Amino acid sequence: MTRALVLLAEGTEEMEFSIAYDVLVRAGVDVQSVYVPAEGMPNTPEPGYVTAARGVKIVPDTTLAQLGDAPPFDAIVVPGGVGGANILSQDKTVLSMLKSAYDADKVVGAICAGSLAPLRAQIGLGGPITSHPSVKEQLHEGASRALLTSAYAYEDKAVVVAKNLVTSRGPGTSFVFALALVEKLMGPEVRAKVAAPMMLEERL
């Protein structure tokens, strides 16, 4: 079965997390949410849940520390939300996982400020990328030129697919982002089958 990990930290943007998780499940993907603690914090969230950016409480399926014996995965997704994205994009284990996944041609997804994680993992450098406008300058020019071997080619698009790196802009693009992940993992026919009953073309 196709497996995907959706990362989760304190301050993760709940729409970007939950829509990616939900749409992947609809496509038949085995999805696990993975809690990543801030530096120096316990491996599991002390109250048993994560408080997302707008206060929604989310119970993770597993933790980063517990992934050691887990089956291989086919995709890893990094949501945004400033607080959560900062934690995820600075965690050395997460960055190593992203680099290994990308190099193995697995799907790496990042949305909103989550696109800082590919930057810091140094994957897809020189290719196209997108993000929330608030981190555009960092991705376009490089937050630290000592870190980068080259800059990204930034694109103001809802979703940018560059080989196996899929990036997107924010909460409002969460559905098209999630569907792009589905297409990469399961193909265009599954994407169409999942999208149709969600009524994404309906207008109020």
Sequence and secondary structure as in RCSB ss.txt:
>XXXX:A:sequence
MTRALVLLAEGTEEMEFSIAYDVLVRAGVDVQSVYVPAEGMPNTPEPGYVTAARGVKIVPDTTLAQLGDAPPFDA
IVVPGGVGGANILSQDKTVLSMLKSAYDADKVVGAICAGSLAPLRAQIGLGGPITSHPSVKEQLHEGASRALLTS
AYAYEDKAVVVAKNLVTSRGPGTSFVFALALVEKLMGPEVRAKVAAPMMLEERL
>XXXX:A:secstr
  EEEEEE TT  HHHHHHHHHHHHHTT EEEEEE   TTS SS TTSSEE TTS EE  SEEGGGGGGS   SE
EEE   HHHHHHHHH HHHHHHHHHHHHTT EEEEEGGGGHHHHHHT STTSEE   GGGHHIIIIIS TTT SS
  EE  SSEEEETTEEEE SGGGHHHHHHHHHHHHH HHHHHHHHGGGTTT   
